Amino acid sequence: MWVEKDWSLTTDWAYGSPELCDARESWEDGWEKIFDRVAGKNFVNARKQIHSLKFDDCVHDFNQLKNITGEWNAPPIEEICKPILQQN
């Protein structure tokens, strides 16, 4: 996922909405292959779509997510999407 290194989307639906988790440690090398093997076609396609996002699209999508959350406790969206600028 191409968001700020220390943040990722979790899907703990206990309170009815997804959360961004604070993932301070680096991701395991090769996690994409593991994910693709177990996640299923729809999630694999979503992962690849996220990988190809442009900065403005990332900001737009996170703003949509922010608008449907009860509480937004995360870094500024532009900061979360910043690595996309570095990859493009």
URGI-V689652 format. One record per pair of residues at least 12 apart in sequence whose ideal C-beta (glycine too) atoms are under 10 Angstrom apart, sorted by the first residue. I is the first residue (numbers start at 1). J is the second residue. If there is no record, write none. Layout:
I/J + I/J
//
This chain:
1/23 + 1/27 + 1/31 + 1/32 + 1/35 + 1/46 + 1/47 + 1/50 + 1/51 + 1/53 + 1/83 + 2/47 + 2/50 + 2/51 + 2/52 + 2/53 + 2/55 + 2/58 + 2/80 + 2/81 + 2/82 + 2/83 + 2/84 + 2/86 + 2/87 + 2/88 + 3/20 + 3/23 + 3/50 + 3/53 + 3/58 + 3/62 + 3/74 + 3/75 + 3/77 + 3/79 + 3/80 + 3/81 + 3/82 + 3/83 + 3/84 + 4/20 + 4/23 + 4/74 + 4/75 + 4/76 + 4/77 + 4/78 + 4/79 + 4/80 + 4/81 + 4/82 + 4/83 + 4/84 + 5/23 + 5/24 + 5/25 + 5/26 + 5/27 + 5/80 + 5/82 + 5/83 + 6/20 + 6/21 + 6/22 + 6/23 + 6/24 + 6/25 + 6/26 + 6/75 + 6/80 + 7/20 + 7/21 + 7/22 + 7/23 + 7/24 + 7/74 + 7/75 + 7/79 + 7/80 + 8/20 + 8/21 + 8/22 + 8/23 + 8/27 + 8/80 + 9/21 + 9/50 + 9/62 + 9/65 + 10/22 + 10/23 + 15/70 + 15/71 + 16/70 + 17/65 + 17/68 + 17/69 + 17/70 + 17/71 + 18/65 + 18/68 + 18/69 + 19/69 + 19/71 + 19/73 + 19/74 + 20/62 + 20/65 + 20/69 + 20/72 + 20/73 + 20/74 + 20/75 + 20/80 + 21/74 + 22/73 + 22/74 + 22/75 + 32/44 + 32/47 + 32/48 + 32/51 + 35/47 + 36/48 + 50/84 + 51/84 + 51/87 + 52/84 + 52/87 + 52/88 + 53/81 + 53/84 + 53/87 + 53/88 + 54/81 + 54/84 + 54/85 + 54/88 + 55/78 + 55/81 + 55/82 + 55/83 + 55/84 + 55/85 + 55/86 + 55/87 + 55/88 + 56/81 + 56/84 + 57/81 + 57/84 + 58/77 + 58/78 + 58/80 + 58/81 + 58/82 + 58/83 + 58/84 + 58/85 + 59/76 + 59/77 + 59/78 + 59/80 + 59/81 + 59/84 + 60/77 + 60/81 + 61/77 + 61/81 + 62/74 + 62/76 + 62/77 + 62/78 + 62/80 + 62/81 + 63/77 + 65/77
//
